[in-house]
Amino acid sequence: MTQPAPERKAAKPNPPEGRHSAFLPFARPGIDEESVAAVANVLRSGWITTGPQVEAFESALSGYLGGRTVRAFTSATGALEVALQVCDIGPGDEVIVPAMTFAATANVVLRVGAKPVFVDIELATRNLDIARVEAAITPRTKAVMPVHFAGLPVDMDALYELAQRRGLRVIEDAAHAIGSSYRNRRIGSFGDLVAFSFHPNKNLTTIEGGALSIREPAEVRRIERLRFHGIERAGDGMDILEAGGKYNLTDVAACVGLGQLRRLEQFNRRRRELAARYFEQLATDPPLHLPLRGDEGHSWHMFSPLLPLERLPIGREDFIREMAARGIGVGVHYPALHLFTLYRGMGYKTGDFPNAERVGRSTVTLPLYPALSEDDIDRVCAACAQVLTSHRG
């Protein structure tokens, strides 16, 4: 879940007279002038690809995650694909994936030649339903790939107990979860292999980018090879040991990430405050189905309630259009994976995963980013109430 979902994005309208002129997108990165100046210095330095800034960024991420080894990537998608490769997952193997997430989570499994096996999600958390995972395990299952949806951690105790008992690797798609905590331990500071996304809509951005947090020191060197063409260097020479990809982050991107990481706790604190405001103010008739609130460990990457479509004569596309007319952008995160043409071709069909399908057809993502004010949140809540009340029936 490493990129924004495919969604119908309403064009920014010219708001009718008397309405708000400021359009509120569902996500917006916060880049300060200090970071802009730092990037300019990197550009002037003459070293703009992987170099000292990437090394500094990886070191800073390691410190943030309690000393874990971290390697930066051009995307979380690349980090997930390399994680599968370092686990020697390939043709004939299966990987358990939630049925509702961004397509990259399952696509990377196909890209290494393995089969993604979908399991339904919990409706309240939108996370993989760990209680359903065991029934999906076969002799071919090599790993489980949970997603910490919207920054809310999965049940890590249950997940790792199951993985240990069944001899499975765990590759955490933590694209939404930089700064999230489970039982006061930061996601990525423990566990097996943990991939983060730093796309512009994430809590921390490097413009495009990602990282992999690595438990096993013996796997670091191979991960570095797979990240960059399979190259192994020795003295002034090099060798190619396997067909690696090219996923190395640039110094320009890492410089942005260093500035973002210094502000991450501030960003996430503000996100929690704004999410709390939604819970206080978002009252509609008919009511939206709100996401699980979580605790202080929830970094609130997104705020995604479900529309009460069964009580409305309009569909989600109509709701998005009417919110856009009020100057408010709404996203869709995410359609149910198994209903895409690619995965229907593997035999999946409507009715296989009811919770994923309900979320997929009725979810909407409301604006949530640190630059918003309480008044902005109140404006979004009022618009939701207006649209739903005008169509209740």
N, C-alpha and C positions, 0 to 999 in steps of 0.2 A: 504494500500500500504506500507507494512511494511517490506518486504523482497525483495531481488533481484528477478527480473522477471525470469521465466523459459526461458532460451535462449540457443541458440547454441553457446557454447564457443569454439572458435578456439584454438587448442593447440598452445603453444608457439613454433614457428618454429625455426630452425637454420637459421638465415638470410643469404641469398646469399652473397658471397664475395663482398665487396664494399658497402654493405648496413648497416644501423644502427644496432648495436648489442643490444642496450637497448630496451627492449620490454616495451611499454607504455600500461598498462591496462586502461580500461575506468574509474576505480575508485581505490583508494588506501588510506587507513587510514594513518594519520600522528600522530604517538605516539612518544613523545620526551623522552629523557633519564630521565628527572625529573619524569615523570609519571612511567617509568619502575622502578625507585628506590622507588617511593612511593608504588607501588604494592608489591614490595619485602618486604617493611616494614609491610604492611597489612598481608601478608602471614606469616611473623614472629610473628605477634601479637597474633596469635591463634584464632582470631575472623575474619572469612572470609565470613560467610553468612550475612544476613541482620543485620546491627548494626549501629555503629556510622558513618561509611562512607556513608551509605545510607541516614541517617538522615541529614548529612552535604550536600550531593548532592541534596536532595529534598529542603533543605533550600536555597541553592545557585540557583537552578532553579526558586524557588519562587521569589527570589530577582531579577533575570534576567527578570521575567515576571511580574514585578510590584507589587509583593506581593500576587499573586494568590496562592491558595493552590495547591500543586503539589504532586502526589504520583508516585513513581518509579515502574516500572514493568519489567519483563523479556523480554518483547517485546511490540511493539505497537499493535500487533495482540491481545495479552492478554488485553491491555488497552481498545481496541475497544470492545472486547467481554464483559468486565465488564461494560463499558459505556452503552451498550445496556441493560444489565441486570438491572442496577440501574435505567434505564428509564422504567423498567417493560415491555420491549418489548419481545414478545414470540409468541407462536402459534396463527395464525389468523391475526397477524399484518404484515404490510408492511413497508419497509424502502427504500427510494429512493437512488440509488447509480449510479455514473457515469459508462457508458458502457466501458470505457477504464481506467483501473487502475490495480494494482496488485490484484491477486485473493483473498488475505486475506480480502480486504474491503468488498467483497460480502460474502465470506465464513463464516465470523463471524455472519452474519445475519442468515444464514442457521443454524448455530450451536446453536443459541438460539431458533430455531424453527420458525422463521419468514421468510418472503419472500422478497428477494431483487428485487426491481423493477428498471430496468435500464432506464436511460435517456441519450441521446446523449451528446457529448462534443462539445465545441467550437473548431474549427479547429486551430484558431490562438493561443489560450491560452492552449489548451488541458484540460481545466477545465470543470466541469459540466456546461452545458448551462442552467443558471437559468431561462431564458425565456421559456424553455420547461418543467420546473418542474411542474408548476401548472396543466398542462393537465394530468400529471401522478398521481396526488393526488386522492385518493379514501377515503371513510369513514374508511378504514382499515389502512391508512397511519399514522404512529406514529412519524416518524423521517425522516430527510434527512441527508445523509452522504456525504458531498462534500470532494474532495481531492485537496489540493493545489499542483498541479502537478509541479514537478521540482523546487518547492519553490516559484512559482508565485501564490500569493493569489487569491482566487476566489473573485468575486464581493460581498464583505461582506455586504454592505448596502442593496443590492437587496435580498441577501439570507436571512438576518435576518428580513427584512420587510415582506417577504413572510411567513417565519416561524411563526412570531408573529401573522400575520393576519389569518393564517390557523391553529394555535394552535399546531405546530409541535416542537419537540425537534430537536436540531442540534448537531450532533456528527461529529466534524471536524477530518478528517484523515489528520493530519499535519505531516505525516511521513517524508515528504521532506522539511519541512518548519521551522525547528528550526532556529531562527534568521531572518526570513522573517518579513516584516512589511506591514500593510495596513493603508494608510493615517497616517503614522508616529506612529502607534501603533503596537507593536509586536504581531504576531500571538501567541495565547495562553495567552495573557495578558487580553483578553476580550473574549466575546462569551460564549457559553454554556459549552460543554465538548470537550476538544481538546487533541487528542492523537498524541504523537511524537514517532518516531523511532530512535534508536541509534545503528542500525546495522552497521557493518564495512564500508559499502559504503556510509553512511550518513555524513552530514556536521559535526556532533558530534557523536562519538561512545563511547559505553561502552562495546565493543566487541559484545555482544548481549544485547538488552535492549530497554526500552521505558519509557514513562511517560504519565500521564494523568493530564491535567490542569482542575481544577474543579471550577465552578462558585458558586454552591449552598453549603454553609457550612453544611446544613442538610444532604447532600448526602455523605459526606466524610467518616463517620463511616461505612456506609454500603459498600462503595467502598473498604475500608480496610478489611472488612470481606470477601467480594467476592474475593479479591486478595489472601486471605490465609485461605482456607478451611472452610469459614463461621464461624470462631472462634470469639467469643466475650469473652474477659477476664474481670474478676472482682476479685480484691484482689489476692489471691493465687490460684483461681480456673478459670475454663473456661466453656463455653457452646458452642454448635453448633446451630446456628439459621437458617442456610440454607446451601445448598450444594455449597460451594464456590470452586474455583479452587486453583491453586498454581502458582502465578505469581510474587513472591517477588524477587527483585533484590539482588545480593550478594554485600558484601562490596568490594570485589576485582573489580567487574564491576563498582561500584560507584566511586571507587578511580580513575579508568581510566577516568570516566566521569567528575570528578572534574578538572582534568588536561586539558581535552578537552574544558570544559566550559570557563576556563580562557583564552583560545586562540580562542574561537568561532568567535568573531568579526574580529580578524585578518584573520582567515580562510575564512570567508565570503567576506571580502574585497578583498582578493586575488582571490577568485572565480569570483567576479564581474569583476576584471581586466582581467582575462583570458577569460571570456565570451566576453568581449568587443574586445579582440584580435581576437576571432573567427569571430565576425561581421566585423572586419576590413579586415581580410585576407582570409576568406573562400569564394572564388570565383571559381565556377566550371562551366563547359559546358558539358551537360546541368546543369542548376542551381539546387542546393538543395533548399528545402522549409524550411527556417530557423524558429526557434521558435520565439514567440513574445519576444521582448527585455525586456520589463518591466522597472521599475525605480530602485532607490537605495534600495527599499524595497524587491527586488528579491534576494534571497540568492543563487540562481543558484546551486541547488543540482545536476542537470544534464544538459548537452547540447545535445539536441536530435532533429536534423533536419530530414526531410523526404526525402527519395530518390525519384528522378523523374523516377520511374519505367516505366511509360508509354512511356518514351523516351529512354529506355535502352533495349538491347537484353539480359541482364543478370538479375538475381534476387538478392534479399537481401543476400541470403546465399553466392552467388558468391562474392558480394561486401565485406562481412565480411572476407571471405577466402583471398581475394586479399589484404585487409588491413593488415591481420595477417602476410602475406608473407612480408610485409614491416615493420613488427615489431610493429603493432598498434592494440590494442584490441578494439573491438566494441561490445556494448551490444544491447539488444532489450528491450525497456521499453515503452509500453507493448502490447501484443496481445489484441484484443478486447475480453472482458470478456464473452459476450453472445455467442461466437462461440466455447467455450470449451464444451466438451461432457456433463459435469455436467449441464450446463445452457441450452444447446440445449434440454436436457431432460425436461426442464421446458417450452418448446415451443418457445424459441427464435431461430431466423434463420438469415441467411445471408440476408442483405438488411434492417434489422430493424434499424440500427444506422450507417448511411453512414460515418460520420466523424470518429467515433471510429474505423470502419473497415478500412478506409483509413490509419489512423495512425497505426493501428495494423499490416497492411501488409507492410508498407514502412518506419517505424521509425527505426533509428539507434542512438545509444548513443555513442558519441565520448569522448575521455579522458578529464576529468575535475576534478582536485583535486589540493590543494594548492602547492604541491611540484613541479608541472610542471613549466617549464620556458616558456618565450615567444618563444624561439627557438623550444621547443617541440610543441607548438600550431602551429607554422609555418610548422613544419614537418608534422603534422596531416593534415593541410590544403593542403599542396602540395601533399600528398598521395591521398587524396580525389580527387583532381583535376586530378591526373594521372590516377586513376582507371576509373573515369567517362569519361574523354576525350578519353581514349583508347577504350571505348565501345560506344561512342555516335553514333547514327545512326538514 
